[in-house]
Amino acid sequence: MISDASGGLPRYCHPYHGGWDVARIALDIPESRILFICPISCARIICLNAIKYDYKDRVDVLALTEDDIVSGAYEQKTIDAACEVLDHLNPKPKALILYVSCIDAMLGNDHSFQTQEIMDRYPEVNCLVLKMCPITRYSGDLPLVALQHDMYQALPMETVPKEKTVAFIGTNIAPHPESDLVRVLESAGYRALHIQASDDYRDYLAVRGASLNLCMMPFGKSACALLQQRYGTPFMPYFAKYDLAAIRETITKLCDTLTIPLPDLDAMERETVSILKKTAAEIGNTELIIDSIATLFPNELRKTLEDCGFKVRRIYGDSVNINAPDIDAGSVRMPVERSYGAGENVIAIGMVSSSFEGAQKTIDVFYDNGEWGHYGLRKLAERILDACRDPKSSQDVRKEAVK
Amino acid sequence: MKDLFLTLPPFAPDYGGACEAMYELGGLVLIHDASGCTVNYVSFDEPRFHDRPGTVFSSGLTEIDAVMGDDNVLIEKAIRTAEILHPNFIAYVGSSVPMVVGTDFEGVAAETEARCGIPTFGFDCNGIHSYVWGADKALRALADRFCGEKTESRGTLVLGQLPLDDADLGASRRLLTLFPDLRASLSFNCTFDDLRTAQNAERIVVASASGLSCARLLNERYGIPYTVGLPLQKIDHAHGPTLVIGEDVRAQSLAEALGNADALDLFSAAGLAKYHTIEEGEIKTVAAQYDNVIADPCFKPLVNCNFVPMPTVSVTGGIYAETVSPLDPQAIAAYLR
């Protein structure tokens, strides 16, 4: 069992986030644009990610000065900046996101008059407020929970007729089109809807008409509850990612709920296990290390991999209930536990564990890359073999990303 | 509109500069934030962190601690961590929320030092000033505290050389080759002993405005002469009027090496460059007067003339690979019209 390592000690912050930040998640809303309103430093990582991943044309920043903060002048300045941004654009974005940071939580601003004034001037633009406030993580919802909730709170209140659509909520990465989940749904005539996979604002609005919402990550529970309350859309958790029995149980429950045919789960399972066992045999004594940045479910993944013959040496993760006396556990938060191994004969699933142990074979994956279930396990087997064929340290991976 | 950034990213802030100045000196550095500012720093402002994570942490500031002004939580964390890491010093570095609640960093530092006996500093950064401001403060404070009696006079001390001013760590290393009698460079490729013996330098070169206050201090206290600017190779190559955009000392040094060139300072207002601004509109207006502009690639959309990309970590955080080096003005000149 790993305790919460941050208690009483400062937080170690690792530099790897797979290119994801709160702005990029919010930009899952198709045809949206962000105006950050914050001390200029708060938006640096946001803008640099935006340049790195080529969406800077959707992110602007209003830099607040000490005078703005003390005088409260930034309330009007926000409206002026939003109007200047929108005046420059033709066509206008369908949604303008005013993104505020920690100091906004301290100042207790009410943004409703700002959003209303902006929408009065630009009726075709939906203006919403999102918060990047890690400072409130112990006094309110977790930032990612609040973000998912607030993204869907901005939907119009009006209900729409239900359609043969299943929406994925709570994850910033759309499940892969080849995943077992998407294939099960689409083979039964359901549309699998994740707003990240769309560039049409109407798909965001179409979430209201989903017959069922799948809560893909714990972060999405609050958003799912909101969508149920507003639009009467039922939801079910879909957290099973790597545990074969849990995957079977969840797919069965999904098919029962939608009254659609159950796929041949035995065959799917046989194929997955066969691929994993073959891969484990190929890599022989090479051990695996896994971190909780690569997957939100490191222990579930570990168990399945070990059942199929892999050797997992260590898991790096905080607040992860390992419950296995034989597994070595490291913290990604506890500064004194950082260890730098030689990194030989080890494959790191995740950049953080790779950098901690100096691994020469790295699988660059962040929050599962949306690759779960049988598809995810098979894809991981491919990546393990790729890592052996084309060994890379975390530094090699990082250098490859330089433009 | 003033303060509205439609094209440029925010540049490296004061807390990034302060942390970078202290990175190799064996201190325990706590950025007093909820974690977002520290993530900013380790992700994009500190290329050394990727190779070898340093002892820079987030204090994990919470809303309730900020509202209640409970600095004891911060002090306890620092002391507990210092007992594990045995740092040469402790440094608290501010961010935007401590600015709003008015954290007294000097007071917190004094109390920490009184309780644990480890030299402790407090820097009231707020995420609004530039990295040069933060680095300048930190370097001066460290030298003020740790430089002792002068026992010899030897070699060149480079002050203000930060990886933030270069395209990558390789470029930072190459820059040191400009100084054949190099004694030490603060703060890159250095040790705590280099800091403690900085007063024994024969001369000082200020490589960026981040080193200016420290140079003045060492000059006043020990009489060490200093020069401001990099000794770049001058070239004689015909080209139209050229604007170099960047850090004040670096940009001015390159402009002088090129000739027929001016500098636009983004960060320091040290007063060397002809222009100083970070307003996008003003940059466009100034750039329109020149045939060539040398700047980080993110400035290209603001410029209509011939553009020479010269990335720096302080602007685009190492996203872009080095194109041309300020160490080789001749290669730059080949790009110029």
Interface residues (C-beta under 8 A of the other chain):
Chain A: S6 G8 L9 P10 R11 Y12 C13 H14 P15 Y16 H17 C38 P39 I40 S41 C42 A43 R44 I45 C47 L48 A50 I51 K52 K56 D60 V61 L62 A63 L64 T65 E66 D68 I69 K77 D80 A81 E84 V85 H88 S101 C102 I103 A105 M106 L107 M132 C133 P134 I135 T136 R137 Y138 S139 G140 P335 V336 R338 S355 S394 Q395 R398 V402 K403
Chain B: M1 D3 L4 F5 L6 P9 P10 F11 A12 P13 D14 Y15 G16 L30 D33 A34 S35 G36 C37 T38 V39 N40 V42 S43 F44 D45 F49 H50 D51 P53 T55 F57 S58 S59 G60 L61 T62 E63 I64 A66 V67 E76 K77 A78 R80 T81 I84 L85 S95 S96 V97 M99 V100 V101 N126 G127 I128 D168 P297 C298 T316 G317 G318 I319 Y320 A321
